[in-house]
Amino acid sequence: MNNHYIPQLLLRQFSVQGKVNVYDLEQSRFLTSKIKHVFSEQNLFEPCANFYNQAYAYKVKKLTREEVCQLNALILNMETE
């Protein structure tokens, strides 16, 4: 998966017809490229995502239904504050 370290939402603000100008430091020249190809890497977040998803799943499995309900209530309360 192609993951952007600068979100495409922000890049679109600097684009013209879905393209942005980028300066290539190695070749010392400007390029015009589609947003989906700039400021991104393949599987940028994969190692971290897998680790945290597995750790979270492991912790949640140990919670009772009541504890999960309490946790959800806390999260919802934080979002509304």
N, C-alpha and C positions, 0 to 999 in steps of 0.2 A: 504494500500500500504506500502511496506517495503522501508523506506527511509534511506540512508546511511549518517551519519555525517562525515565519512571519505569516499570520493568518491571511487567507485570500480576501477576506472581508476588508481588511485594511489596504491590501494591494489594489483592490478595485477602485479605491479613491484616487489612485495615481495612474489609472489605465485609460487607454483610448481604444475602444473596440476590443476590450479583453486582452490588450497587450501593454507591456511596460518597457521602458528603456532601462537597460542594466549595463553597468560598466564592468568589463572583464579585466581584472587586475593582471592576470597572467599574460594576456594578449594586448593589453593597453588599448582597448577599443570599446566603443559602445555597441550594444546589440539590442534588438527589439525581440522580445520573447513573450509567449503566452503566459498568463499568470500561473497556470497549472504547472509550468516547468521551472519557475524561479523560486528561490528561497525555500527549497524543499529537499527532502531525502527519502529514499525508500526505507520503510519500516523504522522511522526515527524513534517512535515511542514504543515499539513492540517489546523490547526487553523489560522495561519498567511496567508496562501495562500488564504483561503476563504475571510478573511477580506480585503486583498489588492486587490483581484480580484473584489470584490463587490465595493470597494471604487473607483477603477480605472474605472470600468464600469459606475458608477454613474457620474464621472467627464467627461468621454468621451461623454456620451449622451448629455451633455450640450454644447459641442463644435459644431461649424458649420463645414461644409465640408471644407471650406477654412482654418479654424484654424487647423483642423486635417492634412491637406496637409502641412501646415507650420511646425507643430510639427514633422511630419515624415521627412521633409527636414532637420530640425535641428538634429534629431537623426542620420540620414544618414551622415550628415556632420561631426558629432562627431566621428563616426566609422571610417571615412577615414583619420582623422587627426593623 
